[in-house]
Amino acid sequence: MEKYHRAFGVYGIIGDEQALIVTKKFGGPYTNRYDLPGGSLEDGEALDHAIYREIQEETGLLPTTLHQLGATSFRYPWTFEQWQFNQHIAIFYRVVATDGRLAQQVANFAGQDSHGALRVPLDELILANSSPLVLKAKQVLQTGHFDPADTVYDQWTVLEQPVY
C-alpha cells in the first residue's frame, strides 16, 4: 500500500529582495496559508503553457519574461483520503516581468484554489503562515540561487484560520 499522495505542479516566483507575490490558498495542505501562484497541469498541457495560465488565473498578472529554475519536492505528513503523507513535486520558474494588475480577488471556478494575490514582505513569510513553496521562493530571492534538494518536514498542520 502506498503511503504517499503525489502532487505535481509548476510555480512562479514573482518578487525581489523585499517582497514576493503570493496567493491566498483555500484548498489542500496549504489551506489558509500564503502559497505561490501555480498548480497542476491540465490534461496533456505543456509546462510552459501551464505556468502562464496558472499565474494569470491566480494573480491577474501575465508573465512576459520567465525562465525555469529547476525542480524539487517537499515531503511531509498529511492525512488525505487513503494516504498518510504528501510528496509535492514542483517545477519553479523565475518570473522577471509581467503585464497586468495584481488581483486581490480572482474568479472562482472548478479547480480554482486561490482567493487572489498580494505582495508580502519577505520577512513576514515564515513556516507558520506559508507553504514550503513560498519558503523556497523566499530563499531564491534572498540568495539568488535555486537549491534543488528535497525538503522534508516532520510535522505539517493545515491551518483552521486564514493568515491573510
N, C-alpha and C positions, 0 to 999 in steps of 0.2 A: 504494500500500500504506500503510495506516495504521500509524503508529509507536506511538500512544498507546493503552494499555488505559485504559478509563474505569470508575471505581468511583463509586458514588453511595450516600450513606447519611445517617442522622440520628444526632446525637451529643449527649449530655448533659453539661453542666458542673455537677458537684456538689462544692462546696467553699467555701472562704472565703479570707481573706488569708493564712492559714497553710498550708493543705493542700488537696489535691484527691483525689477518689475516682477511681482508675484501675483498669483491668482488666489482667490478666496475659495477654498475647496469644500465641497459638500458631499463627497462620496468616497467610499473605500477607506483604506487605513489612514489616510491623511485628512479625513473629515475634520472640519473646523480649524485647520492649520493653513498657513501660507504654503503654497506649492508653486512649482514652475509652470509656465504655460507649456502645454504639450499634452501628449497622450497616445493612445493606441492608434494603430493604422486601420483604415477601413479595408475591406476585403480586396486584396490584390493591389493596394495602394503603394506607390513608391515612397521611400523615406523622405526624399526632398519635397514631394507634394504634401505629405502628412505634416511636416513641420510648419510649412507656410499656412496650411489650413487650420491646424490646431492653435497656432499663435493668434491668427485673426479671429477665430471663434471665441477664444477665451480672453483676449485683451483689447480687441478692436484695432490693433496695430498690424500692419502688413510688412513683414521683413523685406528689405530691398537688398541688403548685403548680409550674408552669413556664411559661416564655414563650420564644418563638422570637426569637433574636438576629439571625440572618441566615445567608447562605451565602457560601462561598468555595471555592477549590480549591488543592490542593497538587500541584506537578508535580516529578518527579524521575526519574532514570534507574533502571529496574528491568526486568531481562530476565525476561519471563514469557510462556510459550508463544511466540506469534509477535511479541510486542510488545517494544520496547526502552525504553519509558517508561511511567510511570503518571500519570494525572491523577485525583486523588481529590477528588471534589466532595462537600462536606459542608455540611449544614444544622445549625447549632448551636442548642441550647436551653439556657437558664439554668434549672437546677432549684433552686427556692427551698426546697421542703420535700418530705420523703419519709416513708413509713411502712416498717416492717420493719427487719430487721437486715442489716448488711453481711455478705455471704457470701464468706469467703476461698476457698471451694471451691464450684463450681456444677456442675449436672448437665451431663453430656456427651451430646450428641445430634447428629444430622446438621445441619450448618450452624453448630454452636457453635464459636467460635474463642477462647473465654476460659476460663482456668483458675479464674477467680474475681476478686475485687476486694480492694483495700486502700486505705487513706488514706495518702498520701505527702506529706511536707512540700514546699512549692513550691520551696524552694532545692535540693532533691535531684533535681528534674525538669529534665534537660538533654538536648541533642540525642543524646548518647552512649547514653541509656537510654530515650528517649521517642519516641513518634510525633509527627509535626508537629501532629496534632490536640491532643495534650496541651500542646504548647508554645503553641498558640493559646489554649487554655483558661487556662493559667497567665497569659498576657498579659491576658486578660479579668479575671481575679481581681485582678491587681496594679494595673490601670489603671481598671477599671470601664467599659471601652469595648471594643466589638467592632469590629475593623478588617476589612472585607470584602475587602481587597486580596489577590490571589493570592500564594502563596509558592512560590518556585522554588528547588530545591536542585540544585546542580551535581553532587553525589555523593549516593548513598544506599547504605547497607550493611544487608543483612539479617543480624542477629546470630546467631552459631552457638550461643551460650550465653545462658541467661536472665539478666536483670539483677535479677530478684526472688528 
